[in-house]
């Protein structure tokens, strides 16, 4: 009985690893996003093809695939992967 439980557990772990690997592979194939800042209800595109977003002193640092950088004094409001669109709200 104990061996059977171990085998079931192993196949679950192998299945999860397989699912995670597929997910990780999809993530590496994801496209970059376009970042917009919302001010007074109007959205303005600030940077295209953003590949890296990190919190730094003074706001959020954005870097695109071409090496262009911007720092926003803003907070993220929404992210839509289907539209490759991330919206920040100015602080």
ABEGO torsion letter per residue (X at the ends): XAAAAAAAAAAAAAAAAAAAAAAAAAAAABBBBBBBBBBGGBBBBABBGBABBBBBBGEBBBBBAAGBBBBBBBBBABBBAAAGBBBBBBX
